[in-house]
Amino acid sequence: MPEEIWVYLETETERTGVKKGPLEILSHARKMGADSGYSITAVIIGKDAELFLNTAIDYGAGKVYLIPVETPLCHDQDYLVNLLVSLTKEYRPSLLLLSATPQGKDIAPRLAARLDAGLISDCVELKVENDALTGRRSIMHGKAQALITCNLSSFCIATAGAGAFDAQKKARADNAVIIRLPGLVTEKTRVEFLEFIKGDPAAISIKEADSIIAVGRGLEKAENMPMVEELAGLLGASIGATRTAVDMKWLTMERQIGITGESVSPRLFISCGISGQYPHTVGMDASETILAINKDRDAPIFKLAGLGIIGDMAKIIPALARHIKSAMEREGRPQ
């Protein structure tokens, strides 16, 4: 039996879908397996685990563990850690990969401690050679890179951030192995779920945002921020920035996107007044849909964008906001 690489597929809390970060890791794991001979297994845990089976197979899983549970995993990490520890001890994979979401960052070190495993966090590159896992990660705020190796003869864990890899479907496998494990019981935890309060898009990490509006030098002055904030509020989007915008104090450092900031891969990325140089685009080029607004028709950002608007963002952004407000009014949706 070939050695297994497991990918934990974290699912959305409000949509019937798998988060993009785990799908990126599953796609990359498929390539790692093809190069190294390891088989790829997806682990799906949740109330509606069955709903995500086809997605796991589409993105590269040759085997899928489906574990239906009633506990809301996003609010009870103790339960999830206990369950993954039990599964790992029983089925003994060589490697467990997780997305570096808040949940992944929470449970990965706890799993490593409980299982006496090696851990490489926040990788931007992962490869398996000669039964060893090598991960590359940024250190010193992006000023240097570290290469870390774990021997796969003992169990290893690694996490990777959103945008580190591409999420690509493969030719669908008809012979995928499906293993359903209903009724698994883990030790009781001390967590009691009371209610879910949706996070404010303006406050959550840009790495977790589904939609991002990013501003650059073309914003021109801080007094233009309110129009961006209005559009972000209408779209439920987070606001990001280039290094120039951060240096100008228009946004704070944690909102910076690019080689010296965060890497993001939202479903929608709106680029406002950003030329599109490599130090910025390397942090957002994995976004699903990119809309670029820039008055320079030769700006490099247009080569990356699926849709471009040439013009002054100070006129275009308010016009977009008015159009969205009108559409929401016609549909009777609250603004």
N, C-alpha and C positions, 0 to 999 in steps of 0.2 A: 504493500500500500504506500503510495507516495506521501511525503510529508505535506502538511496542510498549512496554508496561510489563511487565517481567519480575518474577515473584515466585519466589524460591528456597524450595522446600518442604522444609524439614529434617524428616527422618523420625526416629521413635523408634529407640533402639538395642536395645530388648528387646521391643517390641510391633510388630505389623504395623499401624502407623498413623502419620499425619502429626501432628506436634506441634500443639497448639492455637494457639499464637502465630502460626505461618505461615498457618493457615487463617483467623485473624482478619484478617491483612494481605491475603490473597487476596480475602476478602469485601469489604474496604474498597477494594481496587484495582478491583474490578468496578464499584463506585459511581463511583470516580474516572474510570474509562474511559467510563462512560455520560455523565458530565458534560462530558468533554473530547474525546471521539472517539478516544482511544487504545485499542488492542486489548490484551487481557490474556493473558499467556503464563505458564504455570507451568513451572518447571524442576525435575525430579526426578532426583537422582543417587544411585545406590546399587545394591547387589547385587540387591535385589528391587524396583527402580523400577517395574516393571509392576504391582505390587500396588496402587499408590497412584494409578493413572490415573483411576479412577472418582471418587475423592475430589476430585481436582483439578478435574475437570469439574463435579462437583456444587456446588463452592464458587465457580465463576465463571470458570474458565479457558476461553478460546476456542481456545487452542492449548496443547499440552503437549509439551515436550521430555523424552524418556525416555532417560537415559544410564546403562545398567547398567555397574557397575564392581565389581571384586572387593575393592578396597582399603577397609578399614573407615574411612569418612570422619571419624567422630567422633574418631578418634585420629591422623589424618594431615591436618592443615589445609593443609600445603604442597601436597599433591596436589590438594585441592579448590580452592585459590586458583589453581593453575596451570590447572586445567580450566576454571574460570569465566572466567579471563582469555582463554583461547583461544576459548571460546564467544562471549564478548562482542565480541571483535575481529572474529569471523567474521560474526555475525548482527546486530550493531550495534543493540541496543535503546536507547531513550532513557533508561530508568530501571530500576534494579534495586532491589527491596525485599526486605529480610531481617528476620526476627524477631531481637530483641535478646537471644537466648539466649547462653550462653557461646561457642558456635560462631560465631554471627552477629557478636558483638562482637569476636571474634578476626579473622575474615576480612574484615569490611567495610572497616576502615581499610587493610588490606593491599591489597585490591582497588582502593581509591581511589588509593593511592600508585602501584600498578603501571599503572593506566589513566588517571592524571592526571585524576581525576574529583572532582566536588564530593561531599561527604558530610554528611548531617544525621543525627545519632545520637539514639537513645532518644526518638523523637517520640511525642507523645500526640495529635497531629492532623496530617493530611497532606491537601493538596489541590493540584490542577493547574488553573491558570488562565493563559490567554494563553501557553501553551508554557513555563510556569515552575512549578517545584515549590516549594511553601511548606510548611515543617514547623514545628510549635510544640513546644517542649520545655521542661521544667522546668530552672531553674538556681538556684544558691545554696540548695541543699537544699529546693527547693520554694517558696522565698520569692518567686520571680519567674518569669516566663515569657519565653522568647525566640522570636521569629519569624525564621526563616532561609529565604532564597530561593535556589534554584539554577535557572539557565537550562537548559532541556531541549534547547536547540540543541546543547549538548555533553552527554556522558554524565554522569548523576548516580546516586548511591547513597543510600538512606535505610534506617534501621532503626527499629523500633517495638517497645516492650515488650509483654509479655503483658497483656491486659486493656485495651489502648488502644482496641480496636475490637471489634465483635461478630462472631462467626463464624456466618454465616447461609448456608444452602444456597439455591440459586435453582432455577427451573424448568430441568430438565436440557436441555442443548443437544444435539441430534442431529447437528449439523454441526461438532463440535469437530475441529480439525486435530491429528493425532497424528504426531509426528516422532520416530522411533527412531534413535538414534545409537550403535549398538554398536561396540565395538572402538576407541573413542577412546583415544589414547595421549598421555600428558603426560610431561614430563621427570621423571626419577627424583628422588625426594626423599630426605632424610636420615633419615626417620622409619621405625622398625621397630616394628610392633605386637607386644607380647609377651602381654598378657592384659588382661582387663577386670575391674576391681574395683568393685563396686557401691558408690555413695556412701551414707554414713550419712544418713538423712532428718533427723536432729537437727543435722547439720552443713552440709548443702547450703543454698544460697540459697532462701529461701521463694518467690522468683519462679520457681524451677524445680520446685517440689514438686507432685506429683499430688494429695496430700491435705494439708490444713492444719487444725490445731486452734488456734483463736485465743482468747486470754483477755483479759478486761477487768477493770474495777473489781470485778465480782462475784466474782473470785477471792478477794478480801478480804485475803489474806496470803500471803507467800512460802511458808509451810509447807504450803500446799495445792498447790504445783507438782508434787510427786511423783505425785499421782493423774493429773494431766494428762499427765505424761511417760510413765506406764504405759500409758495409753490410746493415746497417740501411738506408742509402741513396738509395740503390738499391731496397729495399723492401718498401720504404716510411714509415719506422717505427720510432717510438720514442725510446729513450734510457732511461732505468730505472736502478735502482741500489739497492743493499742490504744496510743495515746500515753500514756494514764493508766498502763497496766501498765508501760510503759518508764520513765516518770517515777518510778514506785514501785520501780524497779530489779529488777522480777521477771524481765524479759528485757532483752536488749541492743538498741541502736538499730537494728541491721540486721534485727531481727525485727519492726519496727514496720510496720503496714499502714495505709494511709490517705493523705490529702492531703499530709502531711508525712513520709510513709514510702514504702513500696513498694506498687505495684499488682500484684495477683495474680489468677490465673484458674484455680485448680485444678479437678480434676474433683469433688472433695469438699471443702467448707469447713464445719467445725463451729465455731460461734460459742458461746463459753461465758462467760456473765456479761457480755455486751456489749449495751448499750442499743440501739445501731444508729443513732447520729447520723451526719449526712452526712460529716464529716471522716474517719470511719473507713470507711463503706460505699462511698464513691467509689473506694476501693482494692481492693474485693473483690466488687462487685456483678456482675462478669462470670463468677463461679464457676458451674460447671455445676449442681451440687447444693449447696444450703445447708441445713444443719441448725442450728437455733437453740435454745439452752438458756438460759432466763432465768426467774427467779421472778416477774417483773413481766409479767402477761399483756398489758399495754398497751405493752410495749416496741416501738419502731419496727422493730426487727430482724425481728419476726414478719411484717411486711408484705413483706419481701424474701425470707424463707425459704420453701423448698418444704415443709419439715417443721419443726414446732416442738414443743418439750417445755417445759411450764410447771412449774417446780419449782426446788429448790435444787441447784445444780450439784455441791455437795459430796456429795450423795446419788446423783445421777443418773450422774455420771461413773464412780464405782466400780461401779455396777450395770451400766453398759454394758460395762465392762472384764470383769466376771465373766461376762456373757452371751457375749462374744466368746471368752473363754478356753474356756468350755464347748463352744461350737460348734467351735473348733479341735481340742479333744480328741476330739469325736465324729468329726471328719473325719480324725483322725490326723495333723494338721499340727503342725509344731514351733512353739512359742511364742517 
